[in-house]
Amino acid sequence: MREEHNTVQKTPGGAERRAYRRYPVRLPALYHSGDGREWGCEIKDFCIGGMYLATTDPPQAAPPGVGTHITLNCRLPGAAEPLVFQARIVRQEGRHCGIAFMDPDLEALQRLRDYAQQQSGQPSSREHASGARPRQGADALPREALLGDCRDMARGLMETLGREFPERCKERIFDAVEQTRRPQEQNAYFSATAVLTNSAELFRQAFEAAVERRLEAGVSAPAVAEPLPSQNPGHLALVEDEVFEDWLATTDMIEHAESRNQEALRLLERRLSLLFEETVDSDRNPFGAATYAQAFQEALKQLELEHPVMQLCYQVFRQLLTEGIGKLFDEMNAHLVEHGVLPDLEIALPPRATNTAPPPPTPEPAPAEPSTEAGQVQTPANLSDSEAPPEGGAPVGAGNLYDIFERLQSLHATLQARHTGAAGASPQGPQGHGVAEAPVTTGGMAQPSRDNSGPTAPSTEAGHLQYSTSDIMDVLSELQEHPPSTALAEQGCLDTVQSLLAARKGEGGEIPARERNILSVGGNLFQSLLQDMLIASNVRRWIQRLEVPLLKLALEDENLFLDRDHVARQVINQIARLELYEEGSQPGAHNAIHRKINRILDQVARQREVSKETFGQAKIELDRLVGLQEEAYHANLQDLRQACEQEQQYLVAAGGSTENLHHLAVREDPRIMQAFSESSQPEALEEWLRRVHRLKVGEWLLFQGEKEDSRRLRLAWITKKHDRYVFVNLRGLREMTLSDRELAARMYEGTAIILENADDPALDRAQYNMLQNLHRRLLHESTHDQLTGLLNRKEFERIVREMLQAGGFDDERCPVLCYLDIDQFDVINTRCGYEAGDRLLKEFCDLLREVADEESVQSRLTGDDFAMLLPSTSAEEVENHLERWMKEDVSAYRFSHAGQSFPITLSIGLVSFSHAPAEITGILQAAENSCRIAREKGGNQIHTYRPDDSTLEKKQELLYWLSRVDAALADDSLELRCQPIAPITPEGVGAPHHSEILLAMHDGEGQPVSPEGFILAAEHFNRMPAIDRWVIRSALRWMREHARLLAHTGGLAINLSGRSLNDETFRDFILEQIRDSGVDTSLLCFEVTETAGIHSLSAASDFILAVKETGCSFSLDDFGSGMSSYGYLKNLPVDYLKIDGSFVREMDRNPEDYAVVKSITEIGHFMGKKIIAEYVESEEVLALLREIGVDYAQGYAVGKPRLLREIGAGPQ
């Protein structure tokens, strides 16, 4: 056996670290995830840090994704006990995956290593038994001469790779620059181009020197990495993450190159074994792919490129190596055969392991995909850190669409399974009859099969039928020939196919995981398409006709849903752009166009064998139609604008007379205008007017009428005074002209809706909407009571808290909180049982919904306690309304059970916000106490909370804080604190990336006091804009004066209130302060809250874009609670999402919170955002965030707030 020794490599930063040896083995194994599912596999390679596996048997479900914790079992030949390893998946491509050991059993690892060394050291009796030798004669060469020829051939490939790699890599870098819009990535790529140009010779020399060393060493040198780090094999050290990442990248390159040239490689190994007179295998082949892969890795490190560029380099070299190594093997085999080395040798290769249900492949990934963050999913959010841009025009993050969809579906199924059978009538409250909350542990979320509707199919067991792809294709062909009346997506695509398969092939069968995933994603995408308001209703029918052909093509080419430039995807996008009259409603040309489109679709929809070429021909003809439509649109639009310009000139000349106007004539709807003028919320109306005045030509709006269908119209022209708005259809013809006030009134009442993402291709919109819907389902599980469907207590408290912070209450119109308790509930629950109690709660909720108006919010707080929040009313009105309800509806209700009938009564407590305590706990306690008083009076009563001396004291305290606010702003006595936001690393957290600025106050004796009262007063009395301005001036001044201390804070993040965002002068103020301060704007981040962004998306987007031009970044704070989050996130140009801390704080104990955090992280990364988690207060939560892949953490587990003036003054 070869002597082992340690090899030390230098990292780019100069630090020393060891590299570890690769041990090729071919050992059957089995691994399973925490939910009990199993996968057969083969261990192909391992090192002391992990393994490289290939799935062999058809799995029960799709293999688990990156970050999943698994248990692997394998048995050495002749061994009684299996070897067991705990690991996590860090890389996955098709049926191959890389796993990293987690605290491995060192004895088991040692036994595996001994077995691998024993296997590689045994001579091959078959090779020596062949008896063949080089022919002796004139044309026979000595053994050393033959090996010398092989070395020369290998040097030829070496020179080709060294010469072509820099140039090929620069070409790919230019493509990558085109695909990314992130300045940081673009700068990295541009810098890499210069390095590759200036250091091409350095790379070539280093690469050739490394290859030469391996060629000269022959079979005596390890092929890939250096030996184990310890002479004592009983004390194997755990591999460092970076070392393991290097090993996995190299292993992937070798596996990719050798698997595609397997037959030629095996022939060459047999012939080389004869020449070297010892066994040559993939670990001991000096001419194999490992020689070049390891030499490349060694040479590349000398260039010190940034991580995303390194990943791109791996991609390029892997492609070059795969192309070149096959030619080398063929050349060597031909040369050796010519000189008599085993000329008649044949290799019977075992059939390549197939998997009837592999996960859909993704665009060519980087070889070294595993993140340094445990369990992190490689998505666009960390693209700059770990992954090169996808090829083939794939949209950002598209390579993960299948995986993200599966994981979100899995999370939802897990929560549903957890809630199945949960009841609310038990003493334990709304979670069920004593069902304890299971803590969320690492890898503890189940991973059920993919589905987009309906029950999950049974897992495949021995002897169970598994439908083949051809079976599924036959069913889809049948649907082509006999199309259903409604779209598959609306019926449940997977359910429909499953039921048809069962009818044709027999019950109990299962659709393989790969096909399930494609059908699920395809079905959900079509469902989103058919609900897209930007697609004309008559055009949706055409899209529906292509559903089945598209699904058939996707089953053959999974990239259809991943590659933005896929021809079938473009066909759908082009059809969605059409805007035509209903067939028969217009003469001549329009009916001809209908017939033309129907002929195009017939060519696709009626073809049993669907191909890209079929869609390609359809696209050519659709491009012509869309082009004609665009020409007509622009011609009509030009005529319209000229007419509007002339009419505007007439308006000016005629002094405002509208007598002869056509295009600019306005006829306001009196009903709408009367409702607008009589509204009780003049501030809201003014905000809608400002929103109208921010509209830009080209924006799309959806207009909904009482008698007419909804119409999608585009804003084509605005008068100079912004008092008239002209809308056209997609043909450029005027449809309506509205005044600014009527347009604001329509937007206020919801009959005019701004359509976002209108310029995105239809399938891109469908993709984002699909993910949004998945998140909404998860969010609903997290924020709603499972028994009644009402809001749970946590979500209700959040809404009340936001309303309290908004302030501005008076005695006439203000929010009123109702606390309701069913008086007889305990009696009924005890006598009739928990199930009857649950039914009573559900029936009571129906009663409660009848008394609630559209603006009210209802919640089940716990057990039989309910709450209702009415946002704009008075306590007197509510009391009268509830009294009528109790007398008429509640008194007439009877709960029936087992032949018995029970009346119910209610005890209700009311609290008006104008008389209530100013904090959430105080107002809820006041409402509950009022309810208790009503119950103590005998029930069936309402008690309204009246302010006592303590409440009046709170009002006085609020006024006191107002005076403190004004004084602090006047004498500049506020102080700033900062709390670090640090990257999550495998070891814990890193140095602060940036720090959030917080306010600090002191009492008269200089002692710190809580700023809660200060902030409440500032919000209540509209002082937040002034405070925002003070904070910005002070923070920028500190950055300018203490630039050297920014290493401690990593930059500053400043919160901006919603009121400041709505201040039209605030943007100019910020830009002026940034310009005057001269600070490094790359260290400056502004945080805006999700609520502020929702209500004025256009204004917020314009504001953010203007400020970002200076180099600042933006973070969206308190993200995740809004039900429409992902609908506007794509258009809000923020860099970071900060997850609402209410979901983070207890996610280690609350599976619903865990699911929401994971969903936000998955989709946020998919949309190219970095993720921050706030309120991280324990190591347990930090570990879960690391597993999920969250990028940054903030909270006491990371660092406590600290006065800004103390930074640099002591230990950090």
Secondary structure, 3 states (H helix, E strand, C coil): CCCCCCCEEECCCCCEEECCCCEEEEEEEEEEECCCCEEEEEEEEEECCEEEEEECCCCCCCCCCCCCEEEEEECCCCCCCCEEEEEEEEEEECCEEEEEECCCCHHHHHHHHHHHHHHHHCCCHHHHHCCCCCCCCCCCCCHHHHHHHHHHHHHHHHHHHHHHHHHHHHHHHHHHHHHCCCHHHHHHHHHHHHHHHHCHHHHHHHHHHHHHHHHHHHHHCCCCCCCCCCCCHHHCCCCCHHHHHHHHHHHHHHHHHHHCCHHHHHHHHHHHHHHHCCCCCCCCCCCCHHHHHHHHHHHHHCCCCCHHHHHHHHHHHHHHHHHHHHHHHHHHHHHHHHCCCCCCCCCCCCCCCCCCCCCCCCCCCCCCCCCCCCCCCCCHHHHHHHCCCCCCCCCCCHHHHHHHHHHHHHHHHHHHHHHCCCCCCCCCCCCCCCCCCCCCCCCCCCCCCCCCCCCCCCCCCCCCCECCHHHHHHHHHHHHHCCCCCCHHHHCHHHHHHHHHHHHHCCCCECCHHHHHHHHHHHHHHHHHHCCCCCCHHHHHHHHHCHHHHHHHHHHCHHHHCCCCCHHHHHHHHHHCCCCCCCCCCCCHHHHHHHHHHHHHHHHHCCCCCCHHHHHHHHHHHHHHHHHHHHHHHHHHHHHHHHHHHHHHHHHHCCCCCCCCCCCCCCCCHHHHHHHHCCCCHHHHHHHHHHHHCCCCCCEEEECCCCCCCEEEEEEEECCCCCEEEEECCCCCEEEEEEHHHHHHHHHHCCEEEECCCCCCHHHHHHHHHHHHHHHHHHHHHHECCCCCCECHHHHHHHHHHHHHHCCCCCCCEEEEEEEEECCHHHHHHHHCHHHHHHHHHHHHHHHHHHCCCCCEEEEEECCEEEEEEEEECHHHHHHHHHHHHHHHHCCCEEEECCEEEECCEEEEEEEHHHCCCCHHHHHHHHHHHHHHHHHCCCCEEEECCCCHHHHHHHHHHHHHHHHHHHHHHHCCCEEEEEEEEEEECCEECCCCEEEEEEEEECCCCCEECCHHHHHHHHHCCCHHHHHHHHHHHHHHHHHHCHHHHHHHCCEEEEECHHHHCCCCHHHHHHHHHHHHCCCHHHEEEEEEHHHHHHCHHHHHHHHHHHHCCCCEEEEEEECCCCCHHHHHCCCCCCEEEECHHHHCCCCCCHHHHHHHHHHHHHHHHCCCEEEECCCCCHHHHHHHHHHCCCEECCCCCCCCEEHHHCCCCCC
